C-alpha cells in the first residue's frame, strides 16, 4: 500500500507576527472560524474515498495557530480523518503558540492522537520576542514546554529564528543554550527573511548583513551538532530517531494532500495549490464537491502541472544531509550523474561547499548556507 501524508491548514492567529507572510488572519470572527472548520471537514471528507488505498504515515496541523482550535472543532476534524487509513505509528504533529494552551488543552490535543508538538519559541530573549510581535515571553514558553512534558509529549520540536534585526552572535548563543538545556527532540532554526507586504517590510526593518547571517548560521550548526543534534536538513536538527517524518516526506518526494486555504498538494504526480482567498475557499467547499472538483477547479486551485521528478530530486535532495545518491540519480536521469555534472561537483567539493563520499554527493554546512546558488547551477545545466 502506497504511503500518503496529510497537511491541514488552520489560518487563524490571535495576533499576526510582524515578519509573517503565511496565509493567516487575526481579525476574523468565531463564526468565520466555524465556517472555515466546516469547509475544511468537507474537503477532508471529499478525499477519503480517493485515498482509500493509501497508508497515511503523517498528519501535520499547521497555520496560523492550530492550537486555537477548540475541542468540538478538533473532534470534527479527527472524525473526518478517521475515514483514512492512518497507520498506528503515524506521526501526528501540531504547531502551537505557547500563549494559546494550558494543561487541559494540551491533554485534549494529546487525547485526540497528536503525538508531536512544534512549539514556536523563536527567541529566548524577551526584547526580541516583543520586536517580532510574538504574544508570549520566555517564561510563557517555559511553562508551555514543561506542561507538554508533564501531559506526556515525548516528541517536541522547538522553533527558533536567527539573523534577527539587531541580533548579535552572543544573543543568539543565549537562545541556543536555553533551547539545548531543555533537550527537545528536534530543533528548527530558520533564518529570518523580510517578506514583501509584512509590517517588517513596510517599516524597512534591517537584518544582519550576509556575512553576519552566514556566521550565525554556521555557529548554530556547530552549537547544535555539539549538543547531539544531527543537522539533517538546511534548517532542521534532530536527535537520533526524531527527524520530522512529515517534512522528510516532502523532501523525499512523497505524495501529500494539503487541506484548507492556501494548502499545496502533490497527488498522483500532480501539483496544485489552493487560493489564499479565505471566502473563495469556504464558499467553494460546501460539502457537495468531489476530490476531482478540488483538484481541477480553476476557481480556487492553481494547478502547477505534472511534477518534474528530475528537477525535484536535485532541489530536494540537496536540502538534506543525505544528499544525492549517485546510483539513484544514474537510474533517474539515464546517464552517469557524476560525469555529466563533474565540473560543478568537483568545484563545490574543492571549495568546501560539498562532499563526495560513499556514493553520495551532499552539501556541507557552508554549502547549505548558499544552497540556492549551488542548486541553481545544477538546474541551469539541465535547462
C-alpha positions as CSV (number, residue, x, y, z in Angstrom):
1,X,0.0,0.0,0.0
2,X,1.5,3.4,-1.1
3,X,2.0,5.9,1.6
4,X,0.5,9.4,1.9
5,X,0.9,12.4,4.1
6,X,-1.7,14.9,5.1
7,X,-1.3,18.6,5.8
8,X,-4.2,20.6,7.4
9,X,-4.0,24.4,7.4
10,X,-5.7,26.4,10.1
11,X,-5.2,30.1,9.1
12,X,-6.2,31.9,12.3
13,X,-3.9,33.7,14.8
14,X,-4.6,35.6,17.9
15,X,-2.2,38.2,16.5
16,X,-0.2,38.2,13.3
17,X,3.6,38.5,13.8
18,X,5.4,41.4,12.2
19,X,7.5,39.1,10.0
20,X,4.8,36.7,8.9
21,X,3.9,36.2,5.3
22,X,1.9,33.0,5.8
23,X,-1.8,32.8,4.9
24,X,-3.2,33.7,8.3
25,X,-5.8,36.1,9.7
26,X,-6.1,37.7,13.1
27,X,-9.3,39.7,12.6
28,X,-12.0,37.1,11.7
29,X,-14.8,36.2,13.9
30,X,-15.7,33.0,15.7
31,X,-18.5,32.5,13.2
32,X,-16.0,32.6,10.4
33,X,-13.7,30.2,12.2
34,X,-16.7,27.8,12.5
35,X,-17.5,28.2,8.8
36,X,-13.9,27.5,7.9
37,X,-13.7,24.3,10.0
38,X,-16.9,23.1,8.3
39,X,-15.3,23.8,4.9
40,X,-12.1,22.1,6.0
41,X,-14.0,19.0,7.1
42,X,-15.9,18.9,3.8
43,X,-12.7,18.9,1.9
44,X,-11.1,16.2,4.1
45,X,-14.2,14.1,3.7
46,X,-14.3,14.5,-0.1
47,X,-10.8,12.9,-0.5
48,X,-11.4,9.9,1.9
49,X,-12.6,7.6,-0.9
50,X,-10.0,8.7,-3.4
51,X,-7.2,8.0,-0.8
52,X,-8.7,4.7,0.5
53,X,-5.8,2.7,-0.9
54,X,-3.2,4.9,0.8
55,X,-1.5,4.4,4.1
56,X,-1.3,7.7,5.9
57,X,2.1,7.9,7.7
58,X,1.8,11.5,8.9
59,X,-0.7,14.3,9.6
60,X,0.5,17.9,10.2
61,X,-1.6,20.7,11.6
62,X,0.0,24.0,10.5
63,X,-1.0,27.6,10.4
64,X,-1.6,30.1,11.5
65,X,-2.1,28.8,15.0
66,X,-3.8,25.3,15.1
67,X,-3.7,25.4,18.9
68,X,-6.5,27.9,18.7
69,X,-8.8,25.1,17.5
70,X,-11.4,24.5,20.2
71,X,-12.4,21.0,21.4
72,X,-15.5,20.5,19.2
73,X,-13.6,21.7,16.1
74,X,-10.7,19.3,16.7
75,X,-13.2,16.5,17.3
76,X,-14.9,17.2,13.9
77,X,-11.6,17.2,12.1
78,X,-10.4,14.0,13.6
79,X,-13.7,12.4,12.9
80,X,-13.2,13.2,9.2
81,X,-9.7,11.8,9.4
82,X,-11.0,8.6,10.9
83,X,-12.1,7.6,7.4
84,X,-8.5,7.4,6.2
85,X,-6.1,4.5,6.7
86,X,-3.9,6.2,9.3
87,X,-1.0,3.9,10.4
88,X,-0.9,3.0,14.0
89,X,2.6,4.5,14.4
90,X,1.8,7.6,12.2
91,X,3.4,10.9,13.2
92,X,0.6,13.4,14.1
93,X,2.1,16.9,14.6
94,X,0.6,20.2,15.6
95,X,2.1,23.7,15.7
96,X,1.3,25.5,18.9
97,X,1.8,29.0,20.2
98,X,2.8,29.0,23.9
99,X,0.2,31.6,24.8
100,X,-2.7,29.6,23.4
101,X,-2.6,26.4,25.5
102,X,-3.0,25.3,29.1
103,X,-2.8,21.9,30.7
104,X,-6.4,21.0,29.8
105,X,-5.9,22.0,26.2
106,X,-2.7,20.0,25.9
107,X,-4.3,17.0,27.4
108,X,-7.2,17.2,25.0
109,X,-4.8,17.6,22.0
110,X,-2.9,14.6,23.1
111,X,-6.1,12.6,23.7
112,X,-7.1,13.3,20.1
113,X,-4.0,11.5,18.9
114,X,-1.4,14.3,18.4
115,X,2.0,12.8,19.3
116,X,4.3,15.5,18.2
117,X,4.3,19.2,19.1
118,X,6.1,22.0,17.3
119,X,6.3,25.0,19.7
120,X,7.0,28.4,18.2
121,X,9.5,29.9,20.6
122,X,11.6,31.9,18.1
123,X,13.9,33.5,20.8
124,X,14.7,33.2,24.4
125,X,15.2,36.9,24.6
126,X,12.0,38.9,25.7
127,X,13.1,42.0,23.9
128,X,13.5,40.1,20.6
129,X,10.1,38.4,21.1
130,X,8.5,41.8,21.6
131,X,10.2,43.1,18.5
132,X,8.9,40.1,16.5
133,X,5.4,40.7,17.6
134,X,5.1,37.4,19.5
135,X,2.4,37.1,22.1
136,X,4.5,35.1,24.6
137,X,7.6,35.8,26.6
138,X,10.4,33.4,27.7
139,X,8.5,32.4,30.8
140,X,5.3,31.6,28.9
141,X,7.3,29.3,26.6
142,X,9.0,27.6,29.5
143,X,5.6,27.0,31.2
144,X,4.2,25.6,28.0
145,X,7.2,23.3,27.4
146,X,7.1,21.8,30.9
147,X,3.3,21.3,30.7
148,X,3.7,19.5,27.4
149,X,6.2,17.1,29.0
150,X,4.0,16.6,32.0
151,X,1.0,15.5,30.0
152,X,3.1,13.0,28.1
153,X,4.5,14.6,24.9
154,X,7.9,12.9,24.3
155,X,8.5,14.3,20.8
156,X,8.8,18.1,20.8
157,X,10.2,20.5,18.2
158,X,11.3,24.0,19.2
159,X,11.3,26.7,16.5
160,X,13.9,29.4,16.8
161,X,14.9,32.2,14.4
162,X,18.3,33.6,13.6
163,X,19.6,36.8,12.0
164,X,17.0,38.9,13.8
165,X,17.2,42.7,13.5
166,X,19.9,43.9,15.8
167,X,20.8,40.4,16.9
168,X,24.4,39.6,17.8
169,X,26.0,36.1,17.9
170,X,26.2,36.4,21.7
171,X,22.4,36.9,21.9
172,X,21.9,34.0,19.5
173,X,24.1,31.9,21.8
174,X,21.8,32.6,24.7
175,X,18.8,31.4,22.8
176,X,20.7,28.3,21.6
177,X,22.0,27.5,25.1
178,X,18.5,27.9,26.6
179,X,16.9,25.7,23.9
180,X,19.6,22.9,24.2
181,X,19.2,22.9,28.0
182,X,15.6,21.8,27.6
183,X,16.6,18.8,25.5
184,X,13.9,18.8,22.9
185,X,13.9,16.0,20.4
186,X,14.0,18.4,17.4
187,X,15.1,22.0,16.7
188,X,14.2,24.0,13.7
189,X,16.4,27.1,13.2
190,X,15.2,29.4,10.5
191,X,17.0,32.5,9.1
192,X,14.6,35.5,9.2
193,X,13.8,36.8,5.8
194,X,11.9,40.0,5.3
195,X,9.0,39.2,3.1
196,X,7.1,41.8,1.0
197,X,3.9,43.3,2.4
198,X,4.8,42.4,6.0
199,X,5.0,45.0,8.7
200,X,8.8,44.5,8.8
201,X,9.0,45.2,5.1
202,X,6.8,48.3,5.3
203,X,8.9,49.6,8.2
204,X,12.1,48.8,6.2
205,X,13.5,46.8,9.1
206,X,17.1,45.8,8.5
207,X,18.5,42.4,9.3
208,X,22.2,41.5,9.8
209,X,24.3,41.6,6.6
210,X,25.1,38.5,4.6
211,X,28.4,37.8,6.3
212,X,27.0,38.0,9.8
213,X,24.0,36.0,8.8
214,X,26.3,33.3,7.4
215,X,28.3,33.4,10.7
216,X,25.2,32.9,12.7
217,X,24.1,30.0,10.5
218,X,27.4,28.2,10.9
219,X,27.5,28.9,14.6
220,X,24.0,27.5,15.0
221,X,25.0,24.3,13.1
222,X,28.2,23.9,15.2
223,X,26.4,24.5,18.5
224,X,23.6,22.2,17.9
225,X,25.8,19.4,16.5
226,X,28.0,19.6,19.6
227,X,24.9,19.2,21.7
228,X,24.0,15.9,20.0
229,X,21.7,17.1,17.2
230,X,22.1,15.8,13.7
231,X,21.9,18.5,11.0
232,X,19.8,16.6,8.6
233,X,18.2,19.4,6.6
234,X,19.1,23.0,5.9
235,X,17.2,24.4,8.9
236,X,16.5,21.3,10.9
237,X,18.3,19.4,13.6
238,X,17.2,16.2,15.4
239,X,18.3,13.7,18.0
240,X,18.7,10.1,16.7
241,X,15.3,8.8,15.6
242,X,13.5,12.1,15.7
243,X,13.7,13.5,12.2
244,X,10.4,15.1,11.3
245,X,8.7,12.3,9.3
246,X,6.2,14.6,7.7
247,X,8.8,17.1,6.4
248,X,11.1,14.2,5.3
249,X,8.2,13.1,3.1
250,X,8.2,16.5,1.4
251,X,11.9,16.4,0.8
252,X,11.9,12.8,-0.4
253,X,9.1,13.4,-2.9
254,X,6.3,11.6,-1.2
255,X,2.7,12.2,-2.1
256,X,0.8,14.6,0.2
257,X,-2.7,16.1,0.4
258,X,-3.0,19.7,1.7
259,X,-6.4,20.7,3.0
260,X,-7.5,24.2,3.6
261,X,-7.0,27.7,2.2
262,X,-3.5,28.2,0.5
263,X,-2.6,24.5,1.1
264,X,-0.5,22.7,-1.5
265,X,-0.7,19.1,-2.6
266,X,1.3,16.6,-4.6
267,X,-1.0,13.8,-5.5
268,X,-0.8,11.2,-8.3
269,X,2.1,13.1,-9.9
270,X,0.2,16.4,-10.0
271,X,0.9,19.6,-8.0
272,X,-1.7,22.1,-7.1
273,X,-2.2,24.9,-4.6
274,X,-5.5,26.3,-3.2
275,X,-6.3,30.0,-3.3
276,X,-5.2,32.3,-0.4
277,X,-8.7,34.0,-0.6
278,X,-10.5,32.9,2.6
279,X,-14.0,33.4,1.3
280,X,-13.5,31.8,-2.1
281,X,-12.3,28.7,-0.3
282,X,-15.1,28.4,2.2
283,X,-17.8,29.2,-0.4
284,X,-16.5,26.5,-2.7
285,X,-16.1,23.8,0.0
286,X,-19.9,23.4,0.5
287,X,-20.0,19.6,1.2
288,X,-21.1,18.8,-2.4
289,X,-17.7,18.7,-4.1
290,X,-15.7,15.6,-5.0
291,X,-11.9,15.3,-4.8
292,X,-11.7,15.9,-8.6
293,X,-13.6,19.2,-8.1
294,X,-11.0,20.4,-5.7
295,X,-8.1,19.3,-7.8
296,X,-9.4,20.7,-11.1
297,X,-11.4,23.7,-10.2
298,X,-9.6,26.8,-11.5
299,X,-11.8,29.0,-9.3
300,X,-9.9,28.0,-6.1
301,X,-6.9,26.0,-7.4
302,X,-3.7,26.9,-9.1
303,X,-2.6,23.8,-11.0
304,X,1.1,23.6,-11.3
305,X,1.0,20.6,-13.7
306,X,2.9,17.4,-13.6
307,X,5.8,17.3,-11.2
308,X,9.3,17.1,-12.8
309,X,10.9,14.3,-10.9
310,X,14.5,15.1,-12.1
311,X,14.4,18.7,-11.1
312,X,12.7,18.0,-7.8
313,X,15.2,15.2,-7.0
314,X,18.1,17.7,-7.2
315,X,16.3,20.5,-5.4
316,X,15.0,18.4,-2.6
317,X,18.0,16.0,-2.1
318,X,20.4,18.9,-1.7
319,X,18.4,20.2,1.2
320,X,19.2,17.0,3.1
321,X,22.4,15.8,4.7
322,X,21.8,12.5,2.9
323,X,22.3,14.4,-0.4
324,X,22.1,12.9,-3.9
325,X,22.6,9.2,-4.1
326,X,24.6,8.7,-7.3
327,X,23.2,5.2,-8.0
328,X,19.6,6.5,-7.7
329,X,20.5,9.6,-9.8
330,X,22.0,7.5,-12.5
331,X,18.8,5.5,-12.8
332,X,16.6,8.5,-12.7
333,X,18.5,10.6,-15.2
334,X,19.5,7.8,-17.5
335,X,23.2,8.8,-17.6
336,X,26.2,9.0,-15.3
337,X,25.3,11.8,-13.0
338,X,28.8,12.4,-11.7
339,X,30.3,12.6,-15.2
340,X,27.6,14.9,-16.5
341,X,27.9,17.4,-13.6
342,X,31.6,16.7,-12.9
343,X,32.8,20.3,-13.1
344,X,30.1,21.5,-10.7
345,X,30.6,18.7,-8.3
346,X,34.4,18.9,-8.3
347,X,34.4,22.7,-7.9
348,X,31.9,22.7,-5.0
349,X,33.9,19.9,-3.3
350,X,37.2,21.8,-3.7
351,X,35.5,25.0,-2.3
352,X,34.4,23.1,0.8
353,X,30.7,23.5,-0.1
354,X,30.1,19.8,-0.7
355,X,31.4,16.3,-0.1
356,X,31.6,13.3,-2.4
357,X,31.8,10.2,-0.4
358,X,30.4,6.7,-0.3
359,X,28.3,7.1,-3.5
360,X,26.8,10.3,-2.1
361,X,27.1,14.0,-3.1
362,X,25.9,16.2,-0.3
363,X,26.4,19.8,0.9
364,X,28.5,20.8,3.9
365,X,27.2,23.3,6.4
366,X,28.9,26.0,4.4
367,X,27.3,24.7,1.3
368,X,23.8,24.6,2.9
369,X,24.4,28.3,3.7
370,X,24.5,29.0,0.0
371,X,22.4,26.1,-1.2
372,X,20.2,28.1,-3.5
373,X,23.2,29.1,-5.6
374,X,24.5,25.5,-5.8
375,X,21.2,24.1,-6.7
376,X,20.7,26.7,-9.4
377,X,24.0,25.6,-11.0
378,X,22.6,22.1,-11.5
379,X,19.2,23.3,-12.7
380,X,20.7,25.7,-15.2
381,X,22.8,22.9,-16.6
382,X,19.6,20.8,-17.1
383,X,17.6,23.6,-18.8
